[in-house]
Amino acid sequence: MSGEEGSWGDLLSGKNLGRSVALSGGVALHAINIYIATTVLPSVVKELGSLELYAWNTTLFVVASILGSALTAKLLAAAGSRGAYATAAVVFIAGSMLCALAPNMPTMLMGRALQGFGGGFLFALCYAMIYAVFDERLWPRAMALISGMWGVATLLGPAVGGVFAQMDAWRAAFGSLVPVTLAYVLWVWLVLPARQREGVEHADKLPFVQLVMLTAAVLAVSAGSISPDPLWNVCGVLTALVLFILLVRRELVSKTRLLPENALRLHSPLLPLYITIGLLVVGMTSETFVPYFLQVLHAQTPLVSGYLAALMAAGWTVSEIWSSGWKGRAVQRGIVIGPVLVFAGMGLLAFSVPMHAPGKVLVLGLICLGLVLVGFGIGLGWPHLLTRVVQVAPKKDQDSAATSITTVQLFATALGSALAGMLANMGGLNQPGGIQGTSSAAWWLFSVLAVAPFLAIFSAVRVSAALKKNAVLAGSQVERQKTVLSAVHPD
């Protein structure tokens, strides 16, 4: 590996350009699909009915995405790079077609589950392939480019979905994903190597028990969060907590693991990385309700509120690209300052969003600042957190380390979304509802979820301290080498 700093020019030129497009395109396709579906779902329910199953469109999608991302390393080992992408594309296309042709809501839910499974593969494959096709010096910028696709998707997805919804053609929204996916997988086949790494001949055993526990935990929280009864909310969270504890215990003793070996032990360098990533994502899930709050409390149109909510993703993208080239102490500071900014942004949102202030420019400005701060703080250290996961993982576990990034991120997304729904409902979104209930729900949502980035500050400090220690050790080693060389070859 080269010790030189990689530039954007290196990443986006020659054969690296085609590979960058291939990897970032997979995340973009997965993310744009999420925002398209979110935008057209009201039209879907209007035609197919079953309003009580509305939330399960997201629940099943996220759960299936977790399963797909968790199984990606096994798929890569069994089918190679091109085969893995082709398999993911076939599943994703099947799900999209099923959604487009669904005669009822149960069929629609099956299609969304298939979309999530294929999309989870696509999402995780892109991260897993970074260290296989790029030099290590390009990893941070590649991570930033791929993660930045969520910002692009936040801008494009609602616009595309909105056009189809406005035309009363939600089925065409799902159908349009089919030719796009076919073109994408053809491009991948042309630019990526046939296999991820030489010598990979078979897939390891699947961590079946852990996958079942992870799925059950997500479903428990999601099922509890859609009920207006606080008792069911609490039961869902407690059930998920018990399942998560059992999952951790299983990971520590099992030879067949979901995460790299010893990743969940207290002394593991991976644990604070996973905690920081997960807590930052939980804070980000507050964006789910931002458009609704803006429309009810601040009299914004759906289009304007949608794009104001996108400020969070825009801030993430800008800061991630800006910080991706940082080295040394700048990385250490960025990893710690990031959660501080997210916490400050959540506090600002907890103060400004609950106000019933239609047309008040100052209040709207504070909301915009809070949204930007949350996204900017997450992106500040994000590429370095993700790169560090692969760097500190044992060599034999690098495949699972790369895909574990997606597993942790999706699990945190599912958990955060469920908690957001629970907090909003308990805060009064439905009862008493109206201005008073919506204002109370906004305060509870942002205030409680702000605890996540606050806790992330402490885990980020641990990550930064480890980076500093490694830098000191590396510097000492260089000095010793200089001393030896000067003794052998004195001037």
N, C-alpha and C positions, 0 to 999 in steps of 0.2 A: 504494500500500500504506500502511496505517496504521502509524504509529510507536508507537501505544499497545500496552500489553501485553494480549494476549488472555487471557480467563479461561475456566474450565470452563463457566461459565454461558453465555458467548457460543458455545462450541462445541456445547453440548447444549441449545440452544433454537432456536425458529423453524425455518426451513428447514434450518439446520445440523444439527439433531437427526436428521432423516431421512437426511441425507447421511452423518452420523457412523455411524449404524446400518448403512447400506449398505456403507461402506468397511470398518468393523471386522468386519462379518458375513462378508465374503469371506475374511479371514484366519482368522477363527474356524472357518469351515467347512473350510478347507484343513488347519488345525492339528488340529482334532478328528478328522478322518479319519485323520491320521497316527497318533494315539494309539489310536484304535479298531482300526486294522489291526495295530498292534504287539501289542495285547492279545489279539486273536483268532487271530493267526498260528499259535500252537501247535495250536489246534483245526483250522485249515486243513490243516496238514501231517499231522495225525493221520488226517484223512479222505482227502486226496488223495495222500498219500505224497510222495516226492521230497524227502526231508529235505536232500539235498545242494544243493537250490535255494532253501533257506530264506532265505539272505542276499540273494538276488537280488530278493526282493520289495521290499526297501528300496533296493537299488542302482538298479534300473530306475526306481523311483518318483522318487528324487532326481535322477537324470540327466534324466528327462523333465521334471521341474519346472524344472531349469536351462534347458532348451531353451524351455519355455513362457515363463518369465520373461524370457529374452533376446529373445524374439520379440514381447513385449507392445507395445513402442513401434510396431512395424510393424502389429500388429493394430489398435491404436488409430487410427493414421493411415488405415488402409484401411476400417475399419468404424464408427468413432466409438465413443463411450462405451457406449451401450446395445448396439450390435451386438457390441462386443468382449466384454462381459459375457455376452451371449446365447451367443456362440460358445464361450466358456470353460465355460459351464454345460452345453451340449450334450455337449462332450467329456468333462467330468467325470461326467455322468450315464451316458454310454455305458460308461465305465470301471467305474463302480459296479455297473451291471447285469451286465457281463461277469464281474466278481468274484463277484457273488451267484449266477450261474448256471454258474460254471466246473465242467466235468466232470473236469478234470485240471489239474496244476500249470502247464504251458505256457500254457493259456488264462488261468489266474489271473494269470500274469505279464504277459500282454497287457493284461488289465484294469487291473493296477496301473500299467503304463506310461501308459495313457490317463488314469487318475486323476491321475497325476503331471503330465502335460502340461496337463490342464485346471486342476488345482490351482495349477500354476505361473503360469498366466495370471491366475487369481483373486488369488493372492498379490501379484503384481507390479502388477496393475491398481489395487489398493487404494492402494499407495504412489504410483503414477503420477498418480492422480486428486487427491491431496491439494492440490497447488499449483494445480490447475485449478479447484477448487470452494471453497476456503477462502482467506481473506485471509492474508497472510504472517505476521501476528501470531499466528495460530492454528496454524501449522505444527507447532511443538514439541509442543503438547498433542495435536494430531491424530496425530502420530507416536507419542506415548506411548500414546494410546488404542488405536491399531491394533496396536502391538507388544505391548500388554498382553493382547491376546486369546490369546497363547501361554500365558500364565499361566492364563487361564480354561480353555483347551483341555486343559492338563495335569491339571486337576482333573476336568473333565467327560469327556474322552475315555476314560481308563482305566475310569471308572465305567460308562459306556455299553457299552463293549466287554466289560467284565467281566460285566455282566448277561447279554448275549447268549451269551458263552462258557459261563457257568454253566448256561444253559438249553440248551446244545448246539445253538445256532441261529446260528452265525457267518454264514451266508448272509444272514439277516435283518439283521445288523449293517450289511452293505454295502447291502442293499436299502433300509434306512431312510434312507439319504442321498439317495435319489431325490426323494421329496416335499419334503424340507427344501430341496434345491437349487432345485427348481421354485418354491417359495414365495419363496426368496431372490431369484432373478432377476426375479420379478415386482415385488418391492419396489424393486429397483434401477431397473427400467424406469420406475417411477412417480416416483422422487425425483431421479434424476441427469439432467443435460442430455443431449440427443441426441448432441452431439459434444463432444469434450474441449476443442477450441479452434477458433475460426473460422479458415478459410483452409487447413486441413489437408485436402488433396485426394487424396494418393496416398502409398503406402508407399515408403520408401527401399529400396535393394537390401539384401539380407540378407548379413551377414558370415559366409558359408557356411564358409569355411576355418577361421575362429576357432571357430565352433560345433563343427565336427568335432574340432578339437584339444582343446577344452574337454571334450567328451563322452568322447573317447578317454582323456584324462588321468584323469578320474574313474573310468572303467571299469578302467583299469590299476591304480589304487590299490585299488579295491574288489575286483577279482579277486585281486590279490596278498594282500589282507588276510584272505581266507577260507581260505587254505591254512595248514596247521600248519608248513610248511617255511619257516624264516626266509629261505632263499635266494629263494623266490618273493615273499616280503614285500618284500625289498630291491629285487628286480627291478621290482616294481610301482611302488614309490616313485621309483626312478631313471627309469623310463620316463615317469612322470607329470611329473617335473622337466624332462626333456628337452622334452616336449610343451609344458609351460608356458613355457619359454624361447622356443621357436619361436612360441608364441602371442603373447608380448609383442613379439617382433620384427615379427611380422605386423601387430599393432595399430599399431605406430609408423610403418609405411610405407604402410599400406593406406588408401584413401579411403573404404572401407566398413568401419566399425568396430563392435565390440561394445560398447565403452565410449566416453565422450565424448572428443573430440579431445585428444591429448597427455596423457591421464589417467595413463598409466604412465611418463611421463618423470620424472626425479628432481626437477625443479624444480616439478612440478605440485602445486597445492594439494590436488588430489584424491587423490594417491598415499598420503600419510600417513593420510588418512581411510579409504581402502580397507584399508590395512594394519592399522590399529587395529581396524576392524570385523571383519575376517577373523580376526585373532589372538584376539580376545575370543570369537568364536563357536567357534573350535577348542578353546579351554579348556572351553567349555560342553558340548561333545560327550562329555565324560567321564561325563555323567549316564546314558549308555546302559547302563553296567554296574552302576550304583549299586544297583538292586533286587536283582540277583544276589548282589553282595557282601554286602548286608545280610542276605539269607536264609541264605547259606552260613556266613558268618563271625560273624554276630551273632544268629542264630536268630530273625529277624523273619518274620512271616507275609507272604505276597504282597501282601495289601491294605495292611498297615502299611508295608512297604518301598516300595510304589508311591507312597504319599502322602508318605513321608519324602523320596523322590527329588524330589517336586514342590516341595519347599522351595526348590530352586534357581530354578525358574520363579516362585515366589511372591515371592522376594527381588527378582528382576528387575522384576516388575510393580510392587511397592511403591515401589522406588527410582526407577523411570522416571516414575511418576505424580508422585512427590514433587518430582523435579528438573526436570520439564518446564517449569515456570514461571520457572526461574532466568534471570538476566540477567548480562551483564558478567563480572566476576571470578569470580562463583559458577560460571558455566559453565566458565571456564578451569580452575578448581580441580577441578571435578567430573570433567572429561575425563581429568585426570591421576591423580586419586585412585582412579578406577574400576579401572583395571588393577592398581593396587597392592593393592586389596582382593581382586581375583580371584586374584592371585598368592598372597596370604596364605591365602585359602580353600583353594586347591589344596595348599599346603604342609600345612595342617591336616588335610586329607583324606588326604594321603600318609602322615601320621603315625598317624592314628586308624583309618582303614578297614582296613588290613592286620591289625590286632590281632584275634586270635580271642578275643572277649570277649562271649559270649552273656549277655544280661541285665545287662550292666554299664551302669548309668545314666550314669556320667561319660563313658565312651567314646562312648556313643550321643549324649550332649549335644555332645561335640566334633565328631562327624560332622555333626550338625544345624547347628551354628554354621558349619562349613566350607561346607556346601551353601548356606546363606543368604548367606554372604560372597561366594561366587562369583556368584550371581545378582544380589545387591545391587550389586556392583561393576560388572557389565555394564550394568545399568539406569541407573546414576548419570549417565553422560554420553551414553547411547544416543540419546535424541531429538534432542540437539544435534548429534551426529555425523551423523545421517541428514539433518537439516535443512541442515547445512552443505554436504553433497554437492550438493544442488540449488542452494544459494545461490552456490557458487563455480563451477559449471559454466557454460560459454558458453550464451547464450540459445538458440542454434540446437540445442544438445545437451541441453536440459532433459528431454525425453522419455526419452532413453537414460540420462541421469543418474539419473532417478527409478527406472527399472527396473533400473539397474545395482546399486542397493542390494540388490535381491533376488538378482541373479545372483551377486554377491560373497558374500552370506550363505549361499546354497545351496551354492555351491562349497566354502566353508569348512566347512559342515556335512558334506558328502560326504567331504572330505579328512580332517576331524577324526574322523569315525566310522570311516573306514578305518584311520587311524592307531591309534585306540583298539582296534580289533579286532586289529591287528597286534601292538601292545604287550601286550595281554592274552594272546594266543596264545604270543608269545615269552617272556612272563613265567611261563608254566607253567599256564595256565588248563585246558588239555586234558591236558598231560603235564608233570608227574606228576598234575595235578588234585588233587581233594580239598582239605583245609584248607590244606596247605602250598602247593600250586600256586595256589590262589585268592588266598591272602595275598600271594604273590610277584607275581602278576599285578596286584593292586590297587596295590602299591607302585610297580611300573614304570609303570603307567597314569597315576597322578596325578603322579608325580615328573617324568616326561618331558613330559607335556602341560602342566605348570606353566611350561615354557619359553615357551609361547605368550603368556600374559599378561605374563610378564617382558619379553619383547621389545616387547609392546604399550605398555609404559610409555614407551619412547623415542619411538615414533611419536606417542603421545598428547602428549608434551611439545612436539613440533614443531607439532601441531595447535593446542595452547594458545598457543604463541608467536605463531602467525599470527593468532589471534583477538585477542591483546593488541596486536599491531602495528596491526591494522585499527582497533581501538578508539582507539588513540592518534592515528592519522591522521584518523579521523572527528572526534575532539575538537579537533584542530588546525584542521580545516576550519571547524568551528563558531565557533571563536575568531576566525578570519580574517573570517568573515561578520559577526560582531558588531562587529569593528573597522571594517569598511567601512560598516556601517549607522550606527555612531556618528559617523563622519566626514561622512556625507551628511546625517544628521539629528541634529546635536548637541543635548544637553539644554539 
